[in-house]
């Protein structure tokens, strides 16, 4: 989809676990983190995740579905938005 402040943004599809089998998959944005990101930017990224989770559902803000922040490789950190 393009590049964001923290890294590449990919288009993906999401279907909630235990959802109705006839329910359609939703198009989502998957935000990744640059491999060589400085600590200050990592903290900003994590603050964005925390803010999105706190805000919850709002008609003027994209819906936050979840995040994977395993520290195996910083480039594998993702944030999933709908």
C-alpha positions in Angstrom: 0.0 0.0 0.0 2.9 2.3 0.6 5.3 3.6 3.3 4.3 4.9 6.7 6.3 6.8 9.3 7.7 3.6 10.8 7.9 1.3 7.8 6.1 -0.4 4.9 2.3 -0.6 5.0 0.9 -3.8 3.4 -2.7 -4.6 2.3 -4.0 -7.8 4.0 -7.2 -9.6 4.9 -8.6 -10.4 8.3 -11.4 -12.7 9.5 -12.0 -12.9 13.2 -11.4 -16.2 15.0 -14.7 -18.1 15.7 -16.6 -15.8 13.3 -19.5 -16.9 11.1 -18.1 -19.0 8.2 -20.2 -16.9 5.8 -18.8 -13.6 7.1 -16.5 -11.9 4.5 -12.9 -11.2 5.2 -12.1 -7.5 5.9 -9.4 -5.6 4.1 -6.8 -4.3 6.5 -3.6 -2.3 6.6 -0.6 -4.1 8.1 2.0 -1.6 9.4 5.6 -2.9 9.8 8.6 -1.4 11.5 11.9 -0.6 9.7 14.7 -2.9 10.5 17.1 0.0 11.4 14.6 2.1 13.4 16.1 4.1 16.3 14.8 3.6 19.9 13.0 6.9 19.9 10.9 5.8 16.9 10.3 2.3 18.5 8.9 4.1 21.5 6.7 6.3 19.3 5.4 3.2 17.5 4.5 1.5 20.8 2.9 4.7 22.0 0.7 4.7 18.9 -0.3 1.1 19.5 -1.2 2.0 23.1 -3.2 5.0 22.0 -5.1 3.1 19.3 -6.0 0.4 21.8 -7.2 2.9 24.4 -9.3 4.9 21.9 -11.2 1.9 20.7 -13.9 2.2 18.1 -14.6 5.7 16.7 -16.2 6.7 13.4 -13.3 9.0 12.5 -10.4 6.7 13.4 -9.4 3.5 11.8 -10.3 0.4 13.9 -7.4 -1.1 15.8 -7.5 -4.9 15.6 -4.3 -5.8 17.3 -0.5 -5.8 17.3 2.3 -8.3 17.3 5.4 -6.9 19.1 7.5 -10.0 19.6 11.1 -8.9 19.8 12.6 -11.6 17.6 13.5 -9.0 15.0 12.4 -5.4 15.1 11.4 -5.6 11.4 8.8 -8.3 12.3 6.8 -5.9 14.6 3.5 -5.2 13.0 0.4 -3.2 13.7 -2.8 -4.3 12.1 -5.5 -1.7 11.3 -8.8 -1.8 9.5 
